[in-house]
Amino acid sequence: RVRLAEAGPGRGTLMADLLRASAAFPAFREAVCGVHLLEVSPFNRASQRSALEPLVAAGQLHWHAAVSELPQEPVLLVAHEFLDALPVHQFVRTR
């Protein structure tokens, strides 16, 4: 069993797409025992609730404000947009 988690899920479209595509892999879909979103914005949580309504209705969608709040179980963490937003410093050796 594994839990899916996304850091910085925005409107929830990436998680919705991931779950829709996972229908092609029944064993993976059956292994997922919950979806967890790392989100602090009430506005974004409302958008995510709308995009992931079937999970809300099934009681399988959970929100957290910090990584430390995730269940202490195996987690597959998706962080596409979250990682894109982090500052990056590039150093170039010139000699």
Backbone bond lengths (Angstrom), bond angles and torsions (degrees), N, CA, C in turn:
res aa  C-N    CA-C-N  psi(-1)  N-CA   C-N-CA  omega(-1)  CA-C   N-CA-C  phi
1 R - - - 1.450 - - 1.522 109.35 -
2 V 1.322 115.84 142.68 1.462 121.75 -179.65 1.522 108.99 -142.71
3 R 1.308 115.24 151.77 1.458 121.00 175.79 1.520 107.84 -109.34
4 L 1.317 116.24 139.41 1.465 121.78 175.09 1.520 108.17 -91.99
5 A 1.322 116.75 136.89 1.454 121.02 177.33 1.519 108.39 -137.39
6 E 1.334 115.69 146.26 1.459 120.31 176.08 1.518 108.96 -131.08
7 A 1.314 115.76 130.46 1.468 121.94 175.82 1.521 108.18 -94.13
8 G 1.320 115.94 128.03 1.464 120.63 -179.46 1.507 112.36 64.67
9 P 1.331 118.78 57.42 1.460 121.02 -173.22 1.526 116.40 -76.93
10 G 1.317 119.15 1.60 1.467 120.38 176.69 1.512 112.09 55.59
11 R 1.330 116.65 -121.01 1.478 121.26 179.89 1.522 113.14 -87.33
12 G 1.327 117.15 -5.70 1.464 120.63 179.48 1.517 114.19 91.76
13 T 1.325 117.21 6.61 1.461 119.40 -175.49 1.532 113.11 -71.15
14 L 1.334 118.16 -35.93 1.465 119.52 178.95 1.530 110.31 -63.99
15 M 1.325 117.17 -44.48 1.466 119.86 179.48 1.520 110.06 -65.55
16 A 1.320 117.50 -40.26 1.469 120.57 178.00 1.525 110.16 -61.57
17 D 1.333 117.45 -43.19 1.468 121.11 178.01 1.518 111.33 -64.90
18 L 1.322 116.78 -42.55 1.466 121.22 179.61 1.526 110.15 -60.54
19 L 1.315 116.74 -44.78 1.458 120.00 -179.78 1.529 112.08 -67.76
20 R 1.326 116.36 -38.02 1.463 119.54 177.90 1.532 109.93 -65.03
21 A 1.322 117.73 -44.57 1.468 121.47 -179.63 1.529 111.37 -67.53
22 S 1.326 116.98 -29.69 1.468 119.44 -178.61 1.527 112.39 -68.95
23 A 1.320 117.45 -12.16 1.470 120.28 176.52 1.533 111.04 -60.57
24 A 1.331 116.69 -23.21 1.470 121.13 178.63 1.531 111.39 -76.50
25 F 1.326 117.10 -8.45 1.465 122.23 -178.11 1.533 108.68 -127.69
26 P 1.321 117.67 79.27 1.465 121.38 -173.98 1.530 114.31 -54.75
27 A 1.310 117.95 -37.57 1.476 119.75 -179.01 1.524 110.58 -64.43
28 F 1.336 116.80 -40.23 1.464 120.35 177.24 1.521 110.05 -64.56
29 R 1.319 115.55 -47.46 1.474 120.64 -178.08 1.530 111.03 -59.23
30 E 1.319 116.24 -40.34 1.467 120.45 179.55 1.530 111.93 -69.57
31 A 1.326 116.72 -28.06 1.468 120.28 -179.59 1.523 112.08 -75.20
32 V 1.329 117.97 -22.99 1.462 121.44 -179.07 1.524 109.15 -74.70
33 C 1.323 115.67 120.75 1.468 119.42 -176.69 1.528 112.36 -113.08
34 G 1.312 117.36 12.84 1.464 120.55 176.88 1.516 110.43 166.89
35 V 1.323 115.63 154.30 1.459 121.96 178.44 1.520 107.96 -120.96
36 H 1.329 115.45 131.48 1.457 122.08 -175.83 1.527 109.06 -125.61
37 L 1.312 116.19 130.83 1.458 121.62 179.86 1.520 109.37 -114.97
38 L 1.337 115.53 129.51 1.464 121.17 176.08 1.523 107.31 -92.08
39 E 1.309 116.13 100.48 1.467 121.49 -174.17 1.527 109.81 -148.42
40 V 1.335 116.97 134.45 1.465 120.80 177.95 1.525 112.48 -106.34
41 S 1.319 118.27 -18.63 1.461 122.14 -175.61 1.535 112.24 -81.27
42 P 1.342 117.77 120.94 1.469 119.98 175.89 1.537 111.85 -61.60
43 F 1.325 117.29 -34.83 1.463 121.47 178.61 1.525 110.24 -62.66
44 N 1.345 116.85 -47.90 1.466 120.50 179.12 1.522 111.74 -66.29
45 R 1.322 116.96 -36.67 1.460 119.57 178.53 1.531 110.95 -60.83
46 A 1.321 117.10 -36.59 1.468 120.40 178.23 1.526 110.55 -65.35
47 S 1.328 117.34 -41.55 1.473 121.06 177.53 1.526 110.78 -64.34
48 Q 1.321 116.07 -41.50 1.466 120.62 179.57 1.526 110.42 -65.52
49 R 1.313 116.22 -40.25 1.474 120.84 178.50 1.526 109.95 -57.91
50 S 1.326 115.74 -41.38 1.463 120.79 -179.96 1.533 111.07 -68.54
51 A 1.324 117.28 -45.25 1.468 121.56 -177.29 1.529 112.32 -67.83
52 L 1.320 116.80 -28.15 1.460 121.39 -174.51 1.531 111.82 -116.77
53 E 1.317 116.49 32.34 1.470 122.78 -175.02 1.527 114.31 -50.73
54 P 1.336 120.11 -42.66 1.474 118.35 -179.63 1.538 112.36 -59.16
55 L 1.332 117.20 -35.57 1.472 120.03 178.17 1.515 111.21 -70.34
56 V 1.343 115.93 -36.99 1.462 120.15 177.83 1.521 109.12 -61.29
57 A 1.330 116.07 -48.09 1.461 121.24 -178.82 1.527 111.65 -61.24
58 A 1.334 116.21 -33.44 1.470 120.58 -178.77 1.526 112.51 -85.97
59 G 1.331 117.14 -3.65 1.465 120.52 -179.24 1.515 113.42 72.08
60 Q 1.328 117.18 23.83 1.467 121.26 -177.01 1.525 113.45 -104.45
61 L 1.322 118.36 2.18 1.464 121.40 -178.50 1.523 108.92 -109.46
62 H 1.340 114.94 129.61 1.467 120.85 -176.54 1.526 109.05 -132.91
63 W 1.328 116.63 141.49 1.458 121.60 177.64 1.517 110.05 -110.03
64 H 1.329 114.28 146.29 1.464 121.90 178.61 1.518 108.34 -139.36
65 A 1.323 116.02 149.90 1.463 121.02 178.99 1.529 111.86 -94.06
66 A 1.333 118.21 -14.16 1.467 121.12 -177.32 1.530 110.04 -149.73
67 V 1.313 115.75 154.31 1.469 121.73 178.43 1.526 109.99 -58.77
68 S 1.320 116.74 -35.94 1.465 120.69 -178.40 1.526 112.84 -62.70
69 E 1.334 117.58 -16.42 1.464 121.40 179.37 1.526 113.13 -86.95
70 L 1.331 117.19 -9.41 1.475 119.65 178.92 1.521 110.22 -65.23
71 P 1.334 117.84 150.58 1.467 120.54 177.80 1.526 110.80 -58.51
72 Q 1.288 115.92 147.19 1.466 121.67 178.66 1.524 109.71 -84.10
73 E 1.317 114.91 62.16 1.458 123.52 -179.19 1.520 107.54 -140.21
74 P 1.325 118.36 171.57 1.469 118.87 177.64 1.533 111.50 -57.48
75 V 1.330 115.34 131.77 1.467 122.20 -178.06 1.521 108.54 -132.77
76 L 1.314 115.89 133.77 1.458 122.44 171.46 1.528 105.39 -99.49
77 L 1.334 116.83 110.19 1.460 121.89 -174.19 1.517 111.15 -98.63
78 V 1.334 116.20 125.27 1.459 124.16 175.65 1.525 105.69 -106.72
79 A 1.322 116.96 131.77 1.468 118.89 -176.72 1.519 111.32 -145.37
80 H 1.312 117.84 41.49 1.459 122.40 -174.31 1.527 113.21 -56.29
81 E 1.308 118.62 -66.18 1.470 121.78 -177.64 1.517 111.69 -68.40
82 F 1.312 117.26 -32.91 1.463 121.62 178.97 1.528 109.92 -60.07
83 L 1.327 116.43 -47.58 1.466 119.73 -179.53 1.529 111.52 -68.60
84 D 1.325 117.38 -33.13 1.466 120.34 177.26 1.524 111.91 -62.92
85 A 1.315 117.43 -28.58 1.467 121.41 -176.02 1.522 113.18 -84.56
86 L 1.320 117.92 -10.17 1.463 119.84 -178.92 1.529 110.92 -74.22
87 P 1.331 116.64 142.36 1.474 119.00 178.82 1.534 110.47 -69.38
88 V 1.289 115.50 140.80 1.459 121.48 179.87 1.523 108.34 -125.09
89 H 1.305 115.41 135.27 1.455 120.67 176.49 1.523 107.69 -113.61
90 Q 1.307 115.29 130.62 1.459 120.12 -179.31 1.523 107.72 -112.37
91 F 1.308 115.81 131.34 1.451 121.09 177.40 1.524 108.25 -113.79
92 V 1.332 115.76 133.21 1.450 120.92 -179.42 1.524 108.29 -119.52
93 R 1.327 115.45 125.56 1.455 120.22 177.42 1.527 107.72 -82.11
94 T 1.307 117.13 122.45 1.456 120.71 -176.78 1.522 113.67 -98.72
95 R 1.293 120.01 -11.78 1.456 120.97 175.01 1.471 113.12 -142.40
